[in-house]
């Protein structure tokens, strides 16, 4: 799918440098950037508070409950 975006000249210059250094197209650089953005925000914006977990390590409620109750046995 094609998408039209406007970028400032400073970002275009940075993309040109990356294109030459990494030997990939501008489109590929932008696809990679969008993919990283989506992954980052999909994993960090799903929850808050006690239920929020580090990236790629989901914790369900039962696991949290067992961990908390294990503290009582000490």
Secondary structure as UniProt FT lines:
FT   HELIX           9..22
FT   HELIX           26..44
FT   HELIX           49..51
FT   TURN            55..56
FT   HELIX           61..70
FT   HELIX           71..73
//
